[in-house]
Every structure is written in C-alpha cells, then in structure tokens.
C-alpha cells in the first residue's frame, strides 16, 4: 500500500473553476480501482495551495490510474490553472496514530 500526496498551487483566479471541476470528478478518483480513498486538503494560510492525499493498493494501481482515460482528461484540464509546477510524493506509512 502507498500514500500519494500531490501539492498543487493554483492561480488565485482559477481556484473557483478548480473546485467546481473537482466536484465532478472527486468520487471517480476516490473509487477508481486500486484506490482506497482520497482527500482534498487546502492550506489554511495560502488557499491557492491544495493537496490531494490518496491511498493506493500498490504503485501499479496508481500507475493504472495515471495511464487511465480519467487522468488523461483531468490533468490537462487543470494544469493550465497552475501557478507553479505540481509536486508529488509517494510514501509508505511507518506509523499511523489515527487508527
């Protein structure tokens, strides 16, 4: 299992469009085969920064999503709204005090 964290900084005037679009795709991503769920987080000090936090069965499952038609439609739509290059990390959990 792996956790994927993606940080995206949006142009301020594109935030509303992003959140509107996100509402149309959030459950498609969160229930994609191999995805155990996803959260969208917003920085409290800079609302132009959002992060997705998703948990995947494996790196292979994440790659299937990244090669999917869904991702192929989602990423090109939102990428022009970025104010900076997106940053992404794939991490493993070594301690989980939330359970």
Protein Blocks (a to p, Z undefined) as FASTA:
>chain_A
ZZddddddddfklmmmmmmmmmmmmmmmmmgghiabdcddddfklmkbccdddddfblkl
mmmmmmpmklmmmmmmmmmmpcbdcdddddddfbdckZZ
